[in-house]
Amino acid sequence: MKEKIILIGAGGHANSCIDVIELENKFKIAGFVVNDATQKSFKYPILGCDDDLKNLFKHYKFAFIAIGQIKNAYKRMQIYEKLKSIGFKLPTIVSPLAYVSPYAFVDEASIIMHQALVNVNAKIGKACIINSKALIEHDSTVQDFCHISTAAVVNGECFVKKGSFLGSNTHLKHTQILEERSIFYNKLSIMGGGISIFTSFRRSA
């Protein structure tokens, strides 16, 4: 019998998560936890808000963060810490339509979406979104709470630091570094409100 899981958030990203979770077929979605009373899921019930999580834990032991991430990772970080403090288990979700090398590592609470590819020796941190058709090449590291958006490419030996966002169809060159809490798109990196062109690269082993 499949374990029941609750999803935190019920927006567009949550709808995409539904599709992946249903196709993976390891969990049964019980419903959503949202703070916006006007927010509704197209398929599953709203079970409560963040303040209800402790009570919900009496009935459900698995949870997944289904809140999207573009501007920053703060909300995802905040809910991750809350869920962990309560005791929820935060599984890794991998689409059967994705490929994750058996020699790669994907940490808890992350999702690998349809047609994404995570190659040999790649490391994906906690609560990351590896979105549809994204490529994480060999020996690259994506730290906790990062979003690698649709069709984005992280080439070999790159290093994406904590809380960063890589926009759709953008590319990191081989060994390139994306600094912590960056937003990278159109060859620009935004860090702490400033804009700078990439100049730093990792030294190959």
C-alpha positions in Angstrom: 0.0 0.0 0.0 1.4 3.4 -1.0 2.2 6.0 1.7 0.2 9.2 1.7 2.1 12.5 1.1 1.0 16.1 1.5 2.2 18.9 -0.8 3.1 22.4 0.5 1.8 24.9 -2.0 -0.9 24.6 -4.7 0.3 26.9 -7.5 1.6 26.1 -11.0 4.8 24.3 -9.8 2.6 22.2 -7.5 0.5 21.1 -10.5 3.7 20.0 -12.3 4.8 18.1 -9.1 1.4 16.3 -9.1 2.2 14.9 -12.6 5.6 13.7 -11.6 4.5 12.1 -8.3 1.5 10.4 -9.9 3.7 9.0 -12.7 6.4 7.8 -10.2 3.6 6.0 -8.4 5.4 5.7 -5.0 3.1 7.9 -3.0 -0.6 8.7 -2.9 -1.2 12.5 -2.7 -3.5 13.3 0.2 -3.9 17.0 -0.5 -2.3 20.4 -0.2 -1.2 22.8 2.6 -1.6 26.5 1.6 -1.6 29.8 3.4 -3.7 31.6 0.7 -7.4 30.8 1.3 -8.2 31.6 -2.3 -5.7 29.1 -3.7 -7.2 25.8 -4.9 -5.9 22.6 -6.4 -7.4 21.4 -9.6 -7.4 17.8 -8.3 -6.8 17.3 -4.6 -8.3 18.9 -1.4 -6.8 21.7 0.7 -6.0 20.2 4.1 -5.0 23.3 5.9 -2.3 26.0 6.2 1.2 26.0 7.7 -0.2 26.4 11.2 -1.9 23.0 10.8 1.2 21.1 10.0 1.8 19.7 13.5 -1.8 18.3 13.6 -1.4 17.0 10.0 1.7 15.1 11.1 -0.5 12.9 13.2 -2.0 11.5 10.0 0.7 12.0 7.4 4.4 11.3 7.8 5.6 12.4 4.3 5.6 15.9 2.9 6.9 17.6 -0.2 7.7 21.2 -0.9 5.7 22.1 -4.0 6.4 25.9 -3.9 8.3 27.2 -6.9 11.4 29.3 -6.9 12.6 32.2 -9.1 13.5 35.3 -7.2 14.9 33.6 -4.1 14.8 30.3 -2.2 13.7 31.8 1.2 10.2 30.3 1.3 11.5 26.9 0.4 14.2 27.1 3.0 11.8 28.2 5.6 9.2 25.5 5.0 12.0 22.9 4.8 13.2 23.8 8.3 9.7 23.7 9.6 8.8 20.3 8.1 12.1 18.9 9.4 11.5 20.3 12.9 8.1 18.6 13.1 9.5 15.3 11.9 8.2 14.9 8.4 10.0 12.7 5.9 10.9 14.6 2.8 11.5 12.1 -0.1 13.3 12.6 -3.3 10.9 12.5 -6.3 12.2 11.4 -9.7 10.2 11.2 -12.8 10.3 7.9 -14.6 10.8 9.9 -17.8 14.1 11.4 -16.4 17.5 9.8 -16.2 19.6 9.9 -13.1 22.9 8.1 -13.3 23.4 5.4 -10.6 26.6 7.1 -9.9 24.9 10.5 -9.2 23.6 11.6 -5.8 20.3 13.4 -5.2 19.5 14.5 -1.7 16.2 14.6 0.1 13.2 16.9 -0.8 14.5 17.4 -4.4 12.5 16.7 -7.5 13.9 15.6 -10.9 11.2 16.4 -13.5 10.3 14.9 -16.8 13.1 14.4 -19.3 15.8 15.9 -17.1 19.2 14.2 -17.1 21.6 14.0 -14.1 24.9 12.5 -15.3 27.6 10.5 -13.6 29.2 11.9 -10.4 26.8 14.8 -10.3 25.6 15.9 -6.9 22.2 17.5 -6.2 21.6 19.0 -2.8 18.5 19.2 -0.6 15.2 20.6 -1.8 16.3 21.4 -5.4 14.2 21.6 -8.5 15.7 20.1 -11.6 13.1 21.1 -14.0 11.9 19.5 -17.3 14.6 18.8 -19.8 17.4 20.3 -17.6 20.8 18.8 -17.9 23.3 18.4 -15.0 26.5 17.1 -16.5 29.2 14.9 -15.1 31.0 15.9 -11.9 28.9 19.0 -11.3 27.5 20.1 -8.0 24.2 21.8 -7.4 23.9 22.8 -3.8 20.8 23.0 -1.6 17.7 25.0 -2.5 18.6 25.6 -6.2 16.3 25.7 -9.1 17.7 24.6 -12.5 14.9 25.7 -14.8 13.5 24.1 -18.0 16.1 23.1 -20.6 18.9 24.8 -18.7 22.4 23.2 -18.9 24.9 22.8 -16.2 28.0 21.5 -18.0 30.7 19.3 -16.6 32.4 20.2 -13.3 30.3 23.3 -12.7 29.4 24.4 -9.2 26.0 26.0 -8.5 26.0 27.4 -5.0 23.2 27.3 -2.4 19.9 29.1 -3.2 20.5 29.9 -6.8 18.3 30.0 -9.9 19.4 29.1 -13.4 16.8 30.4 -15.9 15.2 28.5 -18.8 17.6 27.7 -21.8 20.6 29.2 -20.1 24.0 27.4 -20.0 26.9 27.2 -17.6 30.1 26.6 -19.3 32.4 23.8 -18.3 33.8 24.4 -14.7 31.8 27.6 -14.3 30.7 28.7 -10.8 27.4 30.3 -10.0 27.7 32.2 -6.7 25.3 31.7 -3.7 21.8 33.1 -4.1 22.4 34.1 -7.7 19.8 34.5 -10.4 21.5 33.7 -13.8 19.9 34.4 -17.1 20.9 35.9 -20.5 24.6 35.6 -19.5 24.1 37.8 -16.4 24.3 36.9 -12.8 22.4 38.9 -10.2 23.8 38.6 -6.7 22.6 40.7 -3.8 20.9 43.2 -6.1 24.0 43.8 -8.3 24.6 42.6 -11.8 28.0 41.1 -12.8 29.2 39.1 -15.8 30.6 35.6 -14.9 34.3 35.6 -14.5 35.1 32.8 -12.1 35.7 29.2 -13.1 36.6 26.1 -11.2 40.1 24.7 -11.7 39.9 21.3 -13.3 41.4 18.4 -11.4 
